[in-house]
Structure formats: structure tokens, C-alpha cells
Amino acid sequence: MPEQHLFEYAVIRVVPRVEREEFLNVGVILYCAKLKFLRCIITVDCERLQAFCKQLDVDDLQQNLHAFEQICLGSPQSGAIGKLDAASRFRWLTATRSTVVQASKVHPGFCADALVTLQKLHVQLVL
């Protein structure tokens, strides 16, 4: 049996009107310290988002979600946050905030392969 590793994940949500607390799931972020893994998978269904909120600027949203991905990777384009260690970047990305892009509460689990687990969660919670 493959070794199981503790991981944490959160669902990435779009909350077009924060005061209404309605949201659509658009991605999943997964962090596994033991495997040195921090990645997210994001899928934006523009048609569904526009049906949900016609006033939503999808181009701005796409830029914000791209920044989310870049921070996960620790890329130079992600600025000062991207220079932090993976655990700090995960905590920053999943911190409670009242903006259009939010993360759910963090949930734990065990996995043998973090990427496979991330892909499964994405299918279950987003698609």
C-alpha cells in the first residue's frame, strides 16, 4: 500500500455580490507539505458566471484567478507573496476575505498522490 500523506485543500469560489453570499465553485487548491506540493486547478465557465451575475467583469476575474495560480507556483510574477514558502502562500490564499474570489474553509485528508487527489477533488467539487 502506498504511503499516505496529510494534505489540506480548499474550494476556490467566485462571489459576485458579497452581500448576498451566493457563490459558484471555480477551482480547488491543494497543499501537501510532505510532498512539497501546492497547486490549484481552476475552471471558469463564463456562460454560467454571466447567467449567475450579468454585471460580473469576467476579464478581471480571469486575471485575479491567474494571479491565484501564479502565487501557488511561487512565480516571479506573483510579487512578494510568491516569494513566501509554500505553507505561507497556501495560508495567504485561503485566508478569510470578503472579495469576489474567496476560498472555502480548509479541509484535511490523506493521499498517496497529491496531483491525482487535486484532480479528483476538482471533478467532484467544480465540474
Buried (B, 14 or more C-beta within 10 A) or exposed (E): EEEEBEBBBBBBBBBBEEEEEEBBBBBBBBBBBEBEBBBBBBBBEEEEBEEBBEEBEBEEBEEBBEBBBBBBBBEEEBEEBBEBEBEEBBBEBBEEEEEBBBBBEBEEBEBEBBBEBBBEBBEEBBE
